[in-house]
């Protein structure tokens, strides 16, 4: 029984390129982001991986990344479940702002606290703890049982929703996961044991 779980952050978006807080907005992928999605799919295909089901967020950049990867895998008709539980962290009043402009408005220290503390949300938005409180019950109820049942699962999502999953899978603290940078369009391949622990991990960015 393989118990395969692959996590991929979407390819570079137009707002990533412009250094904007994106959250639940829907900018498209850049040309670079499309290339990253193709490369991710090719890398998984070259490893001989295939999937039984895919999960993605309710946001178009993650959905398009997934679609491109599945084309590369020859699995464009794979059953796919979309759910906003896997959406990026909601940045509230910061959404759409350039990160430098946000620092000018609220101050370097305050913006750093919002970005890099585990449980302090920006105005009108979510902290990473809030994001985890949304992502993890969905993962525990809808995804993990399928992995433990031997299904091979691909998830295309976002930096912070995936941080929440990695925190759970790797047993990291809130402070530890905040230091984890996730590259765009880079698969992380987990194989789990029967108890949901990590039997092996392969980060294709490494």
N, C-alpha and C positions, 0 to 999 in steps of 0.2 A: 504494500500500500504506500503510495508516494507522498500524500499529504503535502502537496506543492502549493505555495502561496507566493505570488510575485507582485511586488508593489512598484509602481512607476509614477513619478511626478510628471505632470503634463510638460510638453515641450515649451520652450520660451514663448511667452505671450507678448503682445504689443505693449502692454503696460509693464511687464517685467523689464523690457528694453528701455522704457521711459522712466524707470525707477519710481513707479506709482504704487500706492497701496491699492490692491485689486479687490480682495475680499470676494463678495458675491456678484460683482459685475462680470460682464461677458466679453472682454476683448478677445480678438482672434489670435491665432498663432502667427508669429513672424515666420519669414522664410527659414530662419535658423531653427525655429521651433518645429516646423514641418520636417526639416532634415533630421532633427533629434528624434522625432517620433519614428521616422523610417529606420534610423539606425538602431533604435531600441528593438523594433520588431525583427529586424535582420539578426541582431545579436541573439535574441531568444530562439529564432528559427535555427541559427547555426549551432545552438546548444541542443537542438533536437527536442525542444519543448513544445507542447501543445496543451490546450486548455479545454475544460469541460464547461466553464461558465465564466463570464466577466462581470465585474461591478465597476461602476463609475459614479461620478457626482451628477448633480443637476446642472452643471456649468459646461458651456460648449467647449472650452479649451481642453478639458479632460476628456470629453466625449470624442473630440476630433483626434486627439492623440491616440486614444484607444482604437478608433476606426482605422487609422493608418497602421498601427501595430498589427491589428488583426488581418489587414490586407497582406502585409509582409509574411504573416504566418500561414496564409492560405485558409484563414478561418473567418472570413468576412461575415459569414452567416451565424457566428457563434451567439448563443443566447446571452443577452446583456441586460443587467438590471441597473437602472439609474435611480439614485436616491439622494435627496439633499442632505441626508445624514452624513454623506461623505464630502460635502462642500468644504471649500476653504474657510478658514476663520473669517468671521464678519468683522471688518475693521471699523464699522460705524462711521463716525464723523471724519475719520482719516481717509475713507474710501475715495479714490480718484485724486488724492493729493500727491504731489511729488514729495518724496521723503525729506528733501532739503527744505522745501516750503513748510512742511509740518514742523520741522525743527525751528524754523524762523518764527512760526506762529506760537508754538507752545514751549519752546526751549529744548535744547539738546537732551538735557537730563530727563525731562518728562517723556519725550518720545522714546528714549531708550528704555525707560521703565515700561511703557506700554508694549514695546516690541519684545523685550527680553525678560520680563517677569512672567511667572507661570500663571498667576491668578489675579492680575490687575488689568481689567479691560480698558480699552480706549473709550471715550464717550460714545454711547449708543452702540457699542460693539461687543465682541467676545474676547475674553482672555484665552490662552491656550488651554487652561483648565476647563473653561466653558466648552471649548471645541471638543476636548476629550470626553466631556460629559455627554456630548451629542453623538460622537463617533463610536465610542467603545460599546455602549449597549447595543447598537446596531450590529457591530462586528460580532459581539458575543452571541447575539440571537440569530443572525441571518447568514453570517459568513463562516465563522469558526467551526460550527457543527458540520458544515459541508466539507471543509478541509479535513477534519478529523474522520469523516466518512470516506476519505480517499479521493475526493474531487480535486481537480487541478484548477486553481483559481487565479485569475489575473485582475488586479485592481489598478485603475488609472484614476489618480486623484490629485491632491494638492500638498504643498509643503507642510502645512500645519495639520491637516487631517491625517496625513501619513505619519507625521511626528507622533501623533496620539497613538496610532497603531504600533509604531516602533517602540514607543515607551512601554506599551503593554507586552509586546512580544519579547523584548529584551530585558524587561524588568528594571527600566531606568527610572530615576527620580525626575520630578519636574525640572529641576535645575540642570540635570544631565542632558535631558532631551533638548533643552533650549540651545545647547551648544552644538547640536548635530545639524550640519548643513546638508541639504538634499539638493543635488544638481538636477536641472531640468532634463527630462527624457532619459533618465538613467535607471535601469531596472535593479531592484534588490530582490534576490531569490532566496526564499526560506523553504526549508523542508522541516516539517514539524514531527515530533514524536507523538505517541498515542495520547499523551496528556496535554498536548498543546505547547510543549516546550520546543526549543529550537534544536533540531538534530544537526542541521548545517545551514550556513548562510554564505551567500556569494553576492558581493556588491560589485556590479559591473563598472562602477566608477573607479574602483580601486586598482 
